Protein backbone atom coordinates (compact mmCIF):
# COMPACT_ATOMS: atom_id res chain seq x y z
CA UNK A 1 0.00 0.00 0.00
CA UNK A 2 1.23 3.47 -0.80
CA UNK A 3 -0.24 5.07 2.33
CA UNK A 4 0.15 4.58 6.10
CA UNK A 5 -1.83 1.79 7.75
CA UNK A 6 -2.10 1.17 11.47
CA UNK A 7 -4.22 -1.13 13.59
CA UNK A 8 -4.90 -2.04 17.18
CA UNK A 9 -7.37 -3.23 19.77
CA UNK A 10 -9.06 -0.69 22.04
CA UNK A 11 -10.00 -1.87 25.53
CA UNK A 12 -13.16 -0.31 26.98
CA UNK A 13 -13.42 -2.31 30.20
CA UNK A 14 -16.94 -3.16 31.33
CA UNK A 15 -19.36 -1.57 28.87
CA UNK A 16 -22.88 -0.73 30.05
CA UNK A 17 -25.31 -1.70 27.29
CA UNK A 18 -28.13 0.37 25.84
CA UNK A 19 -30.81 -2.25 26.47
CA UNK A 20 -29.46 -3.27 29.87
CA UNK A 21 -26.70 -5.48 31.17
CA UNK A 22 -22.99 -5.16 30.53
CA UNK A 23 -20.35 -6.43 28.16
CA UNK A 24 -17.33 -7.36 30.30
CA UNK A 25 -13.87 -6.64 28.99
CA UNK A 26 -15.26 -4.98 25.87
CA UNK A 27 -12.75 -4.59 23.03
CA UNK A 28 -12.91 -3.00 19.59
CA UNK A 29 -10.43 -4.13 16.94
CA UNK A 30 -9.69 -1.42 14.41
CA UNK A 31 -7.59 -0.51 11.39
CA UNK A 32 -6.86 2.97 10.01
CA UNK A 33 -5.75 4.01 6.53
CA UNK A 34 -4.08 7.33 5.73
CA UNK A 35 -2.74 10.18 7.84
CA UNK A 36 -4.70 12.12 10.45
CA UNK A 37 -4.42 15.83 9.72
CA UNK A 38 -3.01 18.18 12.34
CA UNK A 39 -6.48 19.69 12.77
CA UNK A 40 -8.04 16.20 13.00
CA UNK A 41 -10.63 17.28 10.46
CA UNK A 42 -10.19 14.65 7.73
CA UNK A 43 -11.70 11.61 9.48
CA UNK A 44 -14.01 9.19 7.69
CA UNK A 45 -15.37 6.43 9.90
CA UNK A 46 -16.16 3.19 8.05
CA UNK A 47 -18.05 0.70 10.28
CA UNK A 48 -18.24 -2.95 9.25
CA UNK A 49 -21.34 -4.76 7.96
CA UNK A 50 -23.05 -8.08 8.67
CA UNK A 51 -20.62 -10.97 8.96
CA UNK A 52 -17.75 -8.81 7.69
CA UNK A 53 -14.35 -8.07 9.15
CA UNK A 54 -12.20 -5.14 8.06
CA UNK A 55 -10.18 -7.08 5.42
CA UNK A 56 -13.45 -7.91 3.64
CA UNK A 57 -14.27 -4.23 3.14
CA UNK A 58 -10.92 -2.61 2.39
CA UNK A 59 -11.20 -3.17 -1.36
CA UNK A 60 -12.82 0.25 -1.83
CA UNK A 61 -9.99 2.15 -0.09
CA UNK A 62 -7.36 3.58 -2.43
CA UNK A 63 -6.41 6.75 -4.34
CA UNK A 64 -8.70 5.71 -7.21
CA UNK A 65 -11.24 4.01 -4.99
CA UNK A 66 -14.36 5.20 -3.22
CA UNK A 67 -12.45 6.34 -0.11
CA UNK A 68 -9.09 7.97 -0.86
CA UNK A 69 -6.59 7.39 2.00
CA UNK A 70 -4.20 9.97 0.59
CA UNK A 71 -6.81 12.60 1.45
CA UNK A 72 -8.91 11.07 4.23
CA UNK A 73 -8.02 9.31 7.48
CA UNK A 74 -10.26 6.23 7.18
CA UNK A 75 -10.89 4.39 10.44
CA UNK A 76 -12.56 0.96 10.32
CA UNK A 77 -13.92 -0.18 13.72
CA UNK A 78 -14.95 -3.82 13.70
CA UNK A 79 -18.50 -4.21 14.91
CA UNK A 80 -19.19 -6.20 18.06
CA UNK A 81 -19.91 -9.87 17.25
CA UNK A 82 -17.83 -9.97 14.07
CA UNK A 83 -15.21 -12.25 15.58
CA UNK A 84 -12.44 -9.63 15.91
CA UNK A 85 -14.03 -7.20 18.37
CA UNK A 86 -15.80 -8.61 21.43
CA UNK A 87 -18.03 -11.46 20.20
CA UNK A 88 -19.77 -14.58 21.48
CA UNK A 89 -16.89 -16.55 19.97
CA UNK A 90 -14.40 -14.87 22.31
CA UNK A 91 -16.55 -13.69 25.27
CA UNK A 92 -18.80 -15.87 27.42
CA UNK A 93 -21.41 -15.53 28.71
CA UNK A 94 -22.71 -13.23 25.99
CA UNK A 95 -25.47 -10.68 26.69
CA UNK A 96 -28.80 -11.21 24.95
CA UNK A 97 -28.53 -8.01 22.91
CA UNK A 98 -25.78 -5.60 21.87
CA UNK A 99 -27.20 -2.76 19.77
CA UNK A 100 -25.98 -0.28 17.19
CA UNK A 101 -26.14 2.29 20.00
CA UNK A 102 -23.54 0.26 21.91
CA UNK A 103 -21.33 0.06 18.84
CA UNK A 104 -21.33 3.79 18.16
CA UNK A 105 -20.73 4.62 21.83
CA UNK A 106 -17.68 2.34 21.82
CA UNK A 107 -16.47 3.79 18.50
CA UNK A 108 -16.75 7.33 19.86
CA UNK A 109 -14.55 6.40 22.80
CA UNK A 110 -12.05 4.77 20.46
CA UNK A 111 -11.79 7.91 18.32
CA UNK A 112 -11.48 10.25 21.30
CA UNK A 113 -9.16 8.24 23.51
CA UNK A 114 -6.83 6.83 20.85
CA UNK A 115 -6.73 9.67 18.32
CA UNK A 116 -8.18 12.76 20.04
CA UNK A 117 -10.88 12.99 17.36
CA UNK A 118 -14.01 14.87 18.40
CA UNK A 119 -15.71 15.50 15.06
CA UNK A 120 -16.12 13.37 11.96
CA UNK A 121 -15.97 14.62 8.40
CA UNK A 122 -18.15 11.65 7.48
CA UNK A 123 -19.39 8.20 8.40
CA UNK A 124 -19.57 5.82 5.43
CA UNK A 125 -21.51 2.62 5.87
CA UNK A 126 -23.04 -0.21 3.85
CA UNK A 127 -25.86 -2.40 5.19
CA UNK A 128 -25.37 -2.73 8.98
CA UNK A 129 -22.57 -0.18 8.57
CA UNK A 130 -25.18 2.19 7.15
CA UNK A 131 -27.36 1.58 10.21
CA UNK A 132 -24.40 2.56 12.36
CA UNK A 133 -23.86 5.70 10.28
CA UNK A 134 -27.48 6.69 10.90
CA UNK A 135 -27.10 5.97 14.64
CA UNK A 136 -23.96 8.12 14.75
CA UNK A 137 -25.82 11.08 13.25
CA UNK A 138 -28.74 10.68 15.67
CA UNK A 139 -26.58 10.03 18.74
CA UNK A 140 -24.09 12.88 18.21
CA UNK A 141 -25.69 15.43 15.85
CA UNK A 142 -23.02 18.10 16.42
CA UNK A 143 -20.11 15.71 15.86
CA UNK A 144 -20.93 14.34 12.40
CA UNK A 145 -20.81 16.50 9.28
CA UNK A 146 -21.91 13.89 6.71
CA UNK A 147 -23.16 10.33 6.53
CA UNK A 148 -23.43 7.90 3.65
CA UNK A 149 -26.32 5.47 4.13
CA UNK A 150 -25.49 2.85 1.50
CA UNK A 151 -28.25 0.21 1.46
CA UNK A 152 -29.41 0.86 5.01
CA UNK A 153 -32.20 2.50 6.99
CA UNK A 154 -32.85 4.44 10.17
CA UNK A 155 -35.11 1.71 11.54
CA UNK A 156 -35.17 -1.94 10.52
CA UNK A 157 -38.43 -2.34 8.62
CA UNK A 158 -41.04 -4.98 9.39
CA UNK A 159 -40.33 -6.83 6.13
CA UNK A 160 -36.60 -6.74 6.84
CA UNK A 161 -37.26 -8.15 10.31
CA UNK A 162 -39.25 -11.03 8.78
CA UNK A 163 -36.18 -11.91 6.68
CA UNK A 164 -34.04 -11.79 9.83
CA UNK A 165 -36.55 -13.86 11.80
CA UNK A 166 -36.18 -16.68 9.28
CA UNK A 167 -32.40 -16.61 9.59
CA UNK A 168 -32.51 -16.48 13.38
CA UNK A 169 -34.99 -19.35 13.55
CA UNK A 170 -32.75 -21.45 11.31
CA UNK A 171 -29.80 -21.06 13.67
CA UNK A 172 -31.89 -21.39 16.84
CA UNK A 173 -33.40 -24.66 15.57
CA UNK A 174 -29.97 -26.31 15.47
CA UNK A 175 -29.50 -29.04 18.11
CA UNK A 176 -26.15 -27.41 18.97
CA UNK A 177 -27.87 -24.18 20.13
CA UNK A 178 -27.92 -23.61 23.91
CA UNK A 179 -31.21 -21.68 23.89
CA UNK A 180 -29.62 -18.33 24.77
CA UNK A 181 -26.70 -17.22 22.65
CA UNK A 182 -24.07 -19.90 22.15
CA UNK A 183 -23.55 -23.24 20.37
CA UNK A 184 -21.85 -26.39 21.62
CA UNK A 185 -20.29 -26.79 18.16
CA UNK A 186 -20.63 -25.23 14.72
CA UNK A 187 -24.12 -26.23 13.48
CA UNK A 188 -23.06 -27.33 10.00
CA UNK A 189 -26.50 -28.31 8.71
CA UNK A 190 -28.07 -25.08 10.00
CA UNK A 191 -25.32 -22.97 8.46
CA UNK A 192 -25.81 -24.72 5.12
CA UNK A 193 -29.51 -23.82 5.22
CA UNK A 194 -28.66 -20.33 6.44
CA UNK A 195 -26.42 -19.64 3.45
CA UNK A 196 -28.98 -20.89 0.96
CA UNK A 197 -31.73 -18.73 2.46
CA UNK A 198 -29.46 -15.69 2.36
CA UNK A 199 -28.60 -16.25 -1.33
CA UNK A 200 -32.22 -15.67 -2.28
CA UNK A 201 -32.38 -12.32 -0.51
CA UNK A 202 -29.01 -10.65 -1.05
CA UNK A 203 -29.26 -10.65 -4.85
CA UNK A 204 -32.33 -9.77 -6.88
CA UNK A 205 -34.58 -11.87 -9.09
CA UNK A 206 -33.31 -9.84 -12.05
CA UNK A 207 -29.71 -10.72 -11.15
CA UNK A 208 -30.45 -14.44 -11.31
CA UNK A 209 -32.64 -14.10 -14.40
CA UNK A 210 -29.67 -12.50 -16.16
CA UNK A 211 -27.44 -15.39 -15.06
CA UNK A 212 -24.92 -13.07 -13.41
CA UNK A 213 -24.08 -15.69 -10.80
CA UNK A 214 -22.60 -17.67 -13.70
CA UNK A 215 -21.10 -14.86 -15.77
CA UNK A 216 -20.08 -12.00 -13.47
CA UNK A 217 -19.36 -14.23 -10.46
CA UNK A 218 -17.87 -17.06 -12.54
CA UNK A 219 -19.71 -19.97 -10.93
CA UNK A 220 -19.86 -23.08 -13.15
CA UNK A 221 -23.40 -23.88 -12.00
CA UNK A 222 -26.01 -22.89 -9.43
CA UNK A 223 -25.14 -25.62 -6.93
CA UNK A 224 -21.48 -24.59 -6.89
CA UNK A 225 -22.49 -20.94 -6.51
CA UNK A 226 -24.66 -21.72 -3.49
CA UNK A 227 -21.90 -23.73 -1.89
CA UNK A 228 -18.87 -21.50 -2.53
CA UNK A 229 -20.45 -18.04 -2.37
CA UNK A 230 -22.88 -18.66 0.48
CA UNK A 231 -22.42 -21.85 2.49
CA UNK A 232 -18.64 -21.51 2.70
CA UNK A 233 -18.84 -17.74 3.23
CA UNK A 234 -20.89 -18.07 6.40
CA UNK A 235 -19.13 -21.23 7.56
CA UNK A 236 -16.03 -19.08 8.12
CA UNK A 237 -17.85 -17.28 10.96
CA UNK A 238 -18.93 -18.66 14.32
CA UNK A 239 -22.67 -19.33 14.35
CA UNK A 240 -22.99 -17.54 17.69
CA UNK A 241 -21.44 -14.41 16.15
CA UNK A 242 -23.84 -14.55 13.20
CA UNK A 243 -26.83 -14.93 15.53
CA UNK A 244 -25.75 -12.06 17.78
CA UNK A 245 -25.32 -9.73 14.79
CA UNK A 246 -28.76 -10.69 13.47
CA UNK A 247 -30.20 -9.55 16.81
CA UNK A 248 -28.29 -6.28 16.55
CA UNK A 249 -29.62 -5.76 13.03
CA UNK A 250 -33.18 -6.62 14.08
CA UNK A 251 -33.04 -4.02 16.88
CA UNK A 252 -31.75 -1.22 14.63
CA UNK A 253 -33.71 1.96 15.39
CA UNK A 254 -32.33 5.49 15.75
CA UNK A 255 -35.46 6.47 17.69
CA UNK A 256 -34.90 3.82 20.38
CA UNK A 257 -33.48 6.32 22.85
CA UNK A 258 -34.88 8.36 25.76
CA UNK A 259 -34.02 11.50 23.79
CA UNK A 260 -36.45 10.49 21.03
CA UNK A 261 -38.93 8.24 22.85
CA UNK A 262 -39.41 5.98 19.85
CA UNK A 263 -40.44 8.89 17.59
CA UNK A 264 -38.63 8.23 14.30
CA UNK A 265 -39.59 11.58 12.79
CA UNK A 266 -38.13 13.37 15.78
CA UNK A 267 -34.90 11.38 15.55
CA UNK A 268 -34.52 12.02 11.81
CA UNK A 269 -35.23 15.72 12.23
CA UNK A 270 -32.56 15.99 14.92
CA UNK A 271 -29.83 14.96 12.46
CA UNK A 272 -27.65 17.91 11.46
CA UNK A 273 -25.39 15.99 9.07
CA UNK A 274 -25.69 16.05 5.32
CA UNK A 275 -27.17 12.65 4.47
CA UNK A 276 -26.61 10.70 1.25
CA UNK A 277 -29.26 7.99 1.03
CA UNK A 278 -28.03 5.47 -1.52
CA UNK A 279 -30.24 2.37 -1.68
CA UNK A 280 -30.10 -0.19 -4.47
CA UNK A 281 -33.12 -0.09 -6.75
CA UNK A 282 -33.48 -3.88 -6.41
CA UNK A 283 -32.56 -4.41 -2.75
CA UNK A 284 -35.04 -6.88 -1.28
CA UNK A 285 -34.75 -5.82 2.37
CA UNK A 286 -33.40 -2.26 2.56
CA UNK A 287 -35.92 -0.83 0.13
CA UNK A 288 -35.77 2.47 -1.75
CA UNK A 289 -39.21 3.20 -0.30
CA UNK A 290 -37.82 3.12 3.24
CA UNK A 291 -35.26 5.83 2.43
CA UNK A 292 -37.85 7.79 0.43
CA UNK A 293 -40.04 7.91 3.54
CA UNK A 294 -37.10 9.15 5.64
CA UNK A 295 -36.01 11.85 3.19
CA UNK A 296 -38.68 14.53 3.91
CA UNK A 297 -37.82 14.39 7.61
CA UNK A 298 -34.12 15.07 7.12
CA UNK A 299 -32.84 18.64 7.15
CA UNK A 300 -30.17 18.00 4.53
CA UNK A 301 -30.77 14.73 2.78
CA UNK A 302 -30.52 13.57 -0.80
CA UNK A 303 -31.75 10.29 -2.28
CA UNK A 304 -29.59 8.66 -4.99
CA UNK A 305 -30.70 5.09 -5.72
CA UNK A 306 -28.10 2.82 -7.31
CA UNK A 307 -29.50 1.80 -10.73
CA UNK A 308 -28.59 -1.86 -10.42
CA UNK A 309 -29.97 -5.40 -10.63
CA UNK A 310 -27.42 -6.65 -8.07
CA UNK A 311 -29.89 -6.29 -5.20
CA UNK A 312 -28.38 -5.59 -1.80
CA UNK A 313 -24.90 -6.38 -3.04
CA UNK A 314 -24.99 -3.38 -5.36
CA UNK A 315 -23.84 -1.46 -2.29
CA UNK A 316 -20.68 -3.56 -1.91
CA UNK A 317 -19.73 -4.01 -5.58
CA UNK A 318 -16.44 -5.88 -5.33
CA UNK A 319 -17.02 -7.59 -8.68
CA UNK A 320 -19.29 -4.96 -10.19
CA UNK A 321 -17.39 -2.01 -11.73
CA UNK A 322 -20.49 -0.15 -12.95
CA UNK A 323 -22.06 0.11 -9.50
CA UNK A 324 -18.67 0.86 -7.94
CA UNK A 325 -18.26 3.81 -10.32
CA UNK A 326 -21.73 5.13 -9.38
CA UNK A 327 -20.98 4.92 -5.66
CA UNK A 328 -17.54 6.46 -6.10
CA UNK A 329 -18.98 9.45 -7.96
CA UNK A 330 -21.74 10.14 -5.43
CA UNK A 331 -19.57 9.59 -2.34
CA UNK A 332 -16.69 11.72 -3.60
CA UNK A 333 -19.10 14.54 -4.42
CA UNK A 334 -20.41 14.41 -0.85
CA UNK A 335 -17.00 14.18 0.82
CA UNK A 336 -15.47 16.94 -1.28
CA UNK A 337 -18.48 19.24 -1.01
C-alpha positions, -999 to 999 in steps of 0.1 A, spaced: 0 0 0 12 35 -8 -2 51 23 2 46 61 -18 18 77 -21 12 115 -42 -11 136 -49 -20 172 -74 -32 198 -91 -7 220 -100 -19 255 -132 -3 270 -134 -23 302 -169 -32 313 -194 -16 289 -229 -7 301 -253 -17 273 -281 4 258 -308 -23 265 -295 -33 299 -267 -55 312 -230 -52 305 -203 -64 282 -173 -74 303 -139 -66 290 -153 -50 259 -128 -46 230 -129 -30 196 -104 -41 169 -97 -14 144 -76 -5 114 -69 30 100 -57 40 65 -41 73 57 -27 102 78 -47 121 104 -44 158 97 -30 182 123 -65 197 128 -80 162 130 -106 173 105 -102 146 77 -117 116 95 -140 92 77 -154 64 99 -162 32 81 -181 7 103 -182 -30 92 -213 -48 80 -230 -81 87 -206 -110 90 -177 -88 77 -143 -81 92 -122 -51 81 -102 -71 54 -135 -79 36 -143 -42 31 -109 -26 24 -112 -32 -14 -128 2 -18 -100 21 -1 -74 36 -24 -64 67 -43 -87 57 -72 -112 40 -50 -144 52 -32 -124 63 -1 -91 80 -9 -66 74 20 -42 100 6 -68 126 15 -89 111 42 -80 93 75 -103 62 72 -109 44 104 -126 10 103 -139 -2 137 -149 -38 137 -185 -42 149 -192 -62 181 -199 -99 173 -178 -100 141 -152 -122 156 -124 -96 159 -140 -72 184 -158 -86 214 -180 -115 202 -198 -146 215 -169 -166 200 -144 -149 223 -165 -137 253 -188 -159 274 -214 -155 287 -227 -132 260 -255 -107 267 -288 -112 250 -285 -80 229 -258 -56 219 -272 -28 198 -260 -3 172 -261 23 200 -235 3 219 -213 1 188 -213 38 182 -207 46 218 -177 23 218 -165 38 185 -168 73 199 -146 64 228 -120 48 205 -118 79 183 -115 103 213 -92 82 235 -68 68 208 -67 97 183 -82 128 200 -109 130 174 -140 149 184 -157 155 151 -161 134 120 -160 146 84 -182 117 75 -194 82 84 -196 58 54 -215 26 59 -230 -2 38 -259 -24 52 -254 -27 90 -226 -2 86 -252 22 71 -274 16 102 -244 26 124 -239 57 103 -275 67 109 -271 60 146 -240 81 147 -258 111 133 -287 107 157 -266 100 187 -241 129 182 -257 154 159 -230 181 164 -201 157 159 -209 143 124 -208 165 93 -219 139 67 -232 103 65 -234 79 37 -263 55 41 -255 28 15 -283 2 15 -294 9 50 -322 25 70 -329 44 102 -351 17 115 -352 -19 105 -384 -23 86 -410 -50 94 -403 -68 61 -366 -67 68 -373 -81 103 -392 -110 88 -362 -119 67 -340 -118 98 -366 -139 118 -362 -167 93 -324 -166 96 -325 -165 134 -350 -193 136 -327 -215 113 -298 -211 137 -319 -214 168 -334 -247 156 -300 -263 155 -295 -290 181 -262 -274 190 -279 -242 201 -279 -236 239 -312 -217 239 -296 -183 248 -267 -172 227 -241 -199 221 -236 -232 204 -219 -264 216 -203 -268 182 -206 -252 147 -241 -262 135 -231 -273 100 -265 -283 87 -281 -251 100 -253 -230 85 -258 -247 51 -295 -238 52 -287 -203 64 -264 -196 34 -290 -209 10 -317 -187 25 -295 -157 24 -286 -162 -13 -322 -157 -23 -324 -123 -5 -290 -106 -11 -293 -107 -49 -323 -98 -69 -346 -119 -91 -333 -98 -121 -297 -107 -111 -305 -144 -113 -326 -141 -144 -297 -125 -162 -274 -154 -151 -249 -131 -134 -241 -157 -108 -226 -177 -137 -211 -149 -158 -201 -120 -135 -194 -142 -105 -179 -171 -125 -197 -200 -109 -199 -231 -131 -234 -239 -120 -260 -229 -94 -251 -256 -69 -215 -246 -69 -225 -209 -65 -247 -217 -35 -219 -237 -19 -189 -215 -25 -205 -180 -24 -229 -187 5 -224 -218 25 -186 -215 27 -188 -177 32 -209 -181 64 -191 -212 76 -160 -191 81 -179 -173 110 -189 -187 143 -227 -193 143 -230 -175 177 -214 -144 162 -238 -145 132 -268 -149 155 -257 -121 178 -253 -97 148 -288 -107 135 -302 -96 168 -283 -63 165 -296 -58 130 -332 -66 141 -330 -40 169 -318 -12 146 -337 20 154 -323 55 158 -355 65 177 -349 38 204 -335 63 228 -349 84 258 -340 115 238 -365 105 210 -389 82 229 -394 60 198 -404 89 176 -386 82 143 -396 116 128 -381 134 158 -349 114 156 -345 120 118 -352 157 122 -326 160 149 -298 150 125 -276 179 115 -254 160 91 -257 160 53 -272 126 45 -266 107 12 -293 80 10 -280 55 -15 -302 24 -17 -301 -2 -45 -331 -1 -68 -335 -39 -64 -326 -44 -27 -350 -69 -13 -348 -58 24 -334 -23 26 -359 -8 1 -358 25 -17 -392 32 -3 -378 31 32 -353 58 24 -378 78 4 -400 79 35 -371 91 56 -360 118 32 -387 145 39 -378 144 76 -341 151 71 -328 186 71 -302 180 45 -308 147 28 -305 136 -8 -317 103 -23 -296 87 -50 -307 51 -57 -281 28 -73 -295 18 -107 -286 -19 -104 -300 -54 -106 -274 -66 -81 -299 -63 -52 -284 -56 -18 -249 -64 -30 -250 -34 -54 -238 -15 -23 -207 -36 -19 -197 -40 -56 -164 -59 -53 -170 -76 -87 -193 -50 -102 -174 -20 -117 -205 -2 -129 -221 1 -95 -187 9 -79 -183 38 -103 -217 51 -94 -210 49 -57 -175 65 -61 -190 94 -80 -217 101 -54 -196 96 -23 -167 117 -36 -191 145 -44 -204 144 -9 -170 142 8 -155 169 -13 -185 192 -10 
